[in-house]
Amino acid sequence: MCTLGQEGISVKASILDLRRKMSEILRALDRNEPVTIFYRGKEKGILYPAKGGRHAAGPISQHPAFGMWRDRQDMQEVPEVVRQLRQGRRHAL
């Protein structure tokens, strides 16, 4: 396992390193360093830290899709809409 990188520190690990040196890989993730996984010398994937990684999760109310149907008049009675959706095709005839 070695540390290299052009955009900062990047940890490279083989599949064997995953088995034998998992504690070192977890420490690298704790340091917010991505870990590049190699299998037979070819890059297979990149592990990113969950906290502070590429995707920072925010409150759901800030998501662009939140409330996108709030102005639809046909969706005012949610239980009725769900009941209609669950009826299936047998009532379509």
C-alpha positions in Angstrom: 0.0 0.0 0.0 1.4 3.4 -1.0 0.4 7.0 -0.9 0.6 9.0 -4.1 -1.6 11.6 -5.8 -1.6 14.7 -7.9 -4.7 16.3 -6.3 -3.6 15.6 -2.7 -3.1 12.3 -0.9 -4.5 9.2 -2.5 -4.1 5.7 -1.0 -3.7 2.8 -3.4 -4.5 -0.7 -2.2 -4.7 -4.1 -3.8 -7.3 -6.8 -3.1 -4.7 -8.5 -1.0 -4.2 -5.3 1.0 -8.0 -5.2 1.6 -7.7 -8.6 3.3 -4.5 -8.1 5.2 -4.3 -4.4 6.0 -7.9 -3.3 6.4 -7.1 -1.4 9.6 -4.7 0.8 7.6 -7.3 1.4 4.9 -9.9 2.4 7.5 -7.4 4.8 9.1 -6.9 6.4 5.6 -10.7 6.8 5.3 -10.8 8.3 8.8 -8.2 10.9 7.5 -10.7 11.7 4.6 -8.4 10.2 2.0 -9.9 8.3 -0.9 -8.6 4.7 -1.4 -8.1 3.4 -4.9 -8.6 -0.4 -5.2 -6.6 -2.4 -7.7 -7.1 -6.0 -8.9 -4.2 -7.6 -10.8 -2.7 -4.1 -11.4 -5.9 -2.6 -12.9 -7.9 0.0 -11.1 -11.3 -1.4 -10.1 -12.8 1.3 -7.9 -12.4 4.1 -5.5 -13.6 4.2 -1.9 -14.5 7.6 -0.5 -15.0 8.5 3.1 -18.6 8.6 4.2 -18.3 11.8 6.3 -16.9 14.8 4.4 -16.5 12.7 1.2 -17.7 13.6 -2.3 -21.5 13.6 -1.4 -22.3 15.8 1.6 -25.8 15.0 2.7 -28.0 18.0 3.7 -31.6 18.3 5.0 -34.1 16.6 2.7 -36.1 19.9 2.5 -33.2 21.4 0.5 -33.3 18.7 -2.2 -34.5 20.1 -5.6 -37.3 17.5 -5.8 -38.7 18.3 -2.4 -42.2 19.8 -2.8 -42.3 19.6 -6.6 -45.9 18.5 -6.6 -47.2 20.9 -3.9 -49.2 23.0 -6.5 -50.9 20.0 -8.2 -54.6 20.2 -7.5 -55.2 16.4 -8.2 -52.7 15.5 -5.4 -54.4 17.4 -2.6 -55.9 14.2 -1.0 -52.9 12.0 -0.7 -54.7 8.9 0.8 -57.2 8.9 -2.1 -54.4 9.2 -4.7 -52.5 6.3 -3.0 -55.7 4.2 -2.9 -56.3 4.8 -6.6 -52.7 3.9 -7.4 -53.0 0.6 -5.5 -56.2 -0.5 -7.1 -54.3 -1.9 -10.1 -55.5 -2.6 -13.6 -58.6 -4.7 -12.8 -60.7 -1.5 -12.2 -59.5 0.1 -15.5 -62.0 -1.8 -17.6 
